[in-house]
Amino acid sequence: MNVPAMIAFAGALAVLAATPGPGVLACTGEALSRNFRSAIAVIAGIVAGDLCYLTFALFGLCVIAESLGRFFIIVRYAGAVYLIWLGYRLWTANNNAASGPPASNAGGEGGRVLRGFAITLGNPKVILFYLGFLPAFMDLTYLTLPDIVVTYLIVATVLGGVMLTYAYAADRARRTFLCQSRLRTVRRCSGALVASAGALILARSG
């Protein structure tokens, strides 16, 4: 993949990643409900899930992904239900700033990474995106090691950068409304975002 193709791929990926979806809603909701650092863990899981599907696409493992279709369906529904439940807990959380929303801290950093990973893993349409998107920028039948390394770096950097930008903006908004009188509104907004991520996953399951 030459330099112009790399730039075009990165630009197109940035535009598509910036389109609101379950991942954007989840990382934004996490940043609103807790903080930017907490959202980083969710984003790490989302990026890991995309890299997993990218591997399937690059190395022609779509057959394996299709054979695990039932597993992905289970992961998708379980992840969607969990996000909706988490959104409900944030919506109904006590308006005590010191206590924080306990539901969003379930499982610690590892739990948040797994949550982000499940959001992507539970959406097998991502692999269809890569299978249909990558051929426009590279010949998948003839891949060199540099091509593969560059593709991984572009996806991780662009996707992670877009998600981090959303999370940072959400964290700044949260800091603006930290006073007790507005904290409930912030938590309800974050709960609505997280629940919307789960609902969007369910809506795309059809």
C-alpha positions as CSV (number, residue, x, y, z in Angstrom):
1,M,0.0,0.0,0.0
2,N,1.6,3.3,-1.1
3,V,1.5,6.5,0.8
4,P,-1.5,8.1,-1.1
5,A,-3.4,4.9,-0.5
6,M,-2.5,5.0,3.2
7,I,-3.7,8.6,3.5
8,A,-6.9,7.8,1.7
9,F,-7.5,4.8,3.9
10,A,-6.9,6.7,7.1
11,G,-9.1,9.5,6.0
12,A,-12.0,7.3,5.0
13,L,-11.7,5.3,8.2
14,A,-11.7,8.5,10.3
15,V,-15.0,9.6,8.7
16,L,-16.6,6.2,9.2
17,A,-15.3,5.9,12.8
18,A,-16.7,9.3,13.6
19,T,-20.2,8.2,12.6
20,P,-22.1,7.6,15.9
21,G,-22.6,4.0,16.6
22,P,-22.5,1.6,19.6
23,G,-18.8,2.2,20.2
24,V,-19.0,6.0,20.2
25,L,-22.1,5.9,22.5
26,A,-20.4,3.5,24.9
27,C,-17.1,5.4,25.3
28,T,-19.0,8.7,25.5
29,G,-21.3,7.4,28.1
30,E,-18.4,6.0,30.1
31,A,-16.6,9.3,30.1
32,L,-19.7,11.2,31.1
33,S,-20.5,8.8,34.0
34,R,-17.0,8.5,35.3
35,N,-14.0,10.1,33.7
36,F,-11.7,10.1,30.6
37,R,-9.3,7.5,32.1
38,S,-12.2,5.1,32.6
39,A,-13.3,5.6,28.9
40,I,-9.8,4.7,27.7
41,A,-10.3,1.1,28.9
42,V,-13.5,0.8,27.0
43,I,-11.8,2.3,23.9
44,A,-9.0,-0.2,24.2
45,G,-11.5,-3.1,24.1
46,I,-13.2,-1.5,21.1
47,V,-10.0,-1.2,19.2
48,A,-9.0,-4.7,20.1
49,G,-12.2,-6.0,18.7
50,D,-11.7,-4.2,15.5
51,L,-8.2,-5.5,15.2
52,C,-9.5,-9.0,15.7
53,Y,-12.0,-8.6,12.8
54,L,-9.3,-6.9,10.7
55,T,-7.2,-10.1,11.2
56,F,-10.1,-12.2,10.0
57,A,-10.3,-10.0,6.9
58,L,-6.6,-9.8,6.1
59,F,-6.0,-13.5,6.4
60,G,-9.2,-14.8,4.9
61,L,-10.6,-16.1,8.1
62,C,-14.2,-15.0,7.4
63,V,-15.1,-18.7,7.2
64,I,-14.1,-19.1,10.9
65,A,-16.2,-16.0,11.8
66,E,-19.2,-17.4,10.0
67,S,-18.8,-20.8,11.7
68,L,-18.9,-19.0,15.1
69,G,-22.1,-17.2,14.1
70,R,-24.1,-18.6,17.0
71,F,-21.5,-17.6,19.5
72,F,-21.4,-14.0,18.1
73,I,-25.2,-13.9,18.4
74,I,-25.0,-14.8,22.1
75,V,-22.3,-12.3,22.7
76,R,-24.2,-9.6,20.9
77,Y,-27.4,-10.0,22.8
78,A,-25.7,-10.4,26.2
79,G,-23.6,-7.3,25.6
80,A,-26.6,-5.3,24.4
81,V,-28.7,-6.3,27.5
82,Y,-25.8,-5.5,29.8
83,L,-25.4,-2.0,28.3
84,I,-29.2,-1.4,28.6
85,W,-29.0,-2.5,32.2
86,L,-26.0,-0.3,32.9
87,G,-27.7,2.6,31.3
88,Y,-30.7,2.0,33.6
89,R,-28.4,1.9,36.7
90,L,-26.8,5.2,35.7
91,W,-30.2,6.8,35.1
92,T,-31.4,5.8,38.5
93,A,-28.1,6.3,40.4
94,N,-28.1,8.3,43.7
95,N,-27.3,11.9,43.1
96,N,-24.3,11.8,45.4
97,A,-21.1,12.8,43.6
98,A,-18.9,11.1,46.2
99,S,-20.5,7.7,45.6
100,G,-20.1,7.6,41.8
101,P,-22.2,5.3,39.6
102,P,-21.3,1.8,41.0
103,A,-22.6,0.0,37.9
104,S,-20.1,1.6,35.5
105,N,-17.2,0.4,37.7
106,A,-18.2,-3.2,37.6
107,G,-15.2,-5.4,36.9
108,G,-12.7,-2.6,37.1
109,E,-10.4,-1.8,34.2
110,G,-10.5,-5.3,32.9
111,G,-14.3,-5.3,32.9
112,R,-14.4,-2.1,30.9
113,V,-11.9,-3.5,28.4
114,L,-14.0,-6.6,28.0
115,R,-17.1,-4.5,27.6
116,G,-15.6,-2.6,24.8
117,F,-14.3,-5.8,23.2
118,A,-17.8,-7.4,23.4
119,I,-19.4,-4.3,21.7
120,T,-17.3,-4.9,18.6
121,L,-17.1,-8.7,18.8
122,G,-20.9,-8.8,19.1
123,N,-21.3,-7.0,15.8
124,P,-20.1,-9.4,13.0
125,K,-21.1,-6.7,10.5
126,V,-17.7,-5.2,11.3
127,I,-15.9,-7.9,9.4
128,L,-18.2,-7.3,6.4
129,F,-17.1,-3.7,6.6
130,Y,-13.4,-4.6,6.5
131,L,-13.9,-7.2,3.8
132,G,-15.7,-4.7,1.6
133,F,-13.6,-1.7,2.6
134,L,-10.0,-2.9,2.5
135,P,-10.0,-4.1,-1.2
136,A,-10.5,-0.5,-2.3
137,F,-7.1,0.4,-0.9
138,M,-5.0,-2.8,-1.1
139,D,-4.8,-6.1,-2.9
140,L,-5.8,-8.7,-0.2
141,T,-4.5,-11.5,-2.4
142,Y,-0.9,-10.1,-2.2
143,L,0.0,-8.8,1.2
144,T,3.4,-7.9,2.4
145,L,4.5,-7.7,6.1
146,P,4.8,-3.9,5.9
147,D,1.3,-3.7,4.4
148,I,-0.1,-5.7,7.3
149,V,1.8,-3.7,10.0
150,V,0.8,-0.4,8.5
151,T,-2.8,-1.4,8.2
152,Y,-2.9,-2.4,11.9
153,L,-1.3,0.8,12.9
154,I,-3.7,2.9,10.9
155,V,-6.8,1.2,12.3
156,A,-5.5,1.3,15.9
157,T,-4.4,5.0,15.6
158,V,-7.4,6.4,13.7
159,L,-10.1,4.4,15.5
160,G,-8.5,5.0,18.9
161,G,-8.0,8.7,18.1
162,V,-11.6,9.3,17.1
163,M,-12.9,7.5,20.1
164,L,-10.5,9.3,22.5
165,T,-11.6,12.6,21.0
166,Y,-15.3,11.8,21.7
167,A,-14.4,10.6,25.2
168,Y,-12.3,13.7,26.0
169,A,-15.1,16.0,24.8
170,A,-17.6,14.1,27.0
171,D,-15.2,14.3,30.0
172,R,-14.8,18.0,29.6
173,A,-18.6,18.4,29.5
174,R,-18.9,16.3,32.6
175,R,-16.4,18.5,34.4
176,T,-18.5,21.6,33.5
177,F,-21.6,20.1,35.1
178,L,-20.0,18.6,38.3
179,C,-22.1,20.7,40.7
180,Q,-24.7,18.7,42.6
181,S,-27.7,20.4,41.0
182,R,-26.6,19.2,37.6
183,L,-25.0,15.9,38.4
184,R,-28.3,14.0,38.0
185,T,-28.7,15.4,34.5
186,V,-25.2,14.4,33.5
187,R,-25.7,10.8,34.8
188,R,-29.0,10.5,33.1
189,C,-27.5,11.7,29.8
190,S,-24.7,9.1,30.2
191,G,-27.2,6.4,31.1
192,A,-29.2,7.3,28.0
193,L,-26.1,7.1,25.8
194,V,-25.0,3.7,27.2
195,A,-28.5,2.3,26.9
196,S,-28.8,3.6,23.4
197,A,-25.6,1.7,22.5
198,G,-27.2,-1.5,23.7
199,A,-30.5,-0.7,21.8
200,L,-28.5,0.1,18.7
201,I,-26.8,-3.3,18.8
202,L,-30.2,-5.0,19.2
203,A,-31.6,-3.0,16.3
204,R,-28.8,-4.0,14.0
205,S,-29.3,-7.7,14.9
206,G,-32.0,-8.1,12.4
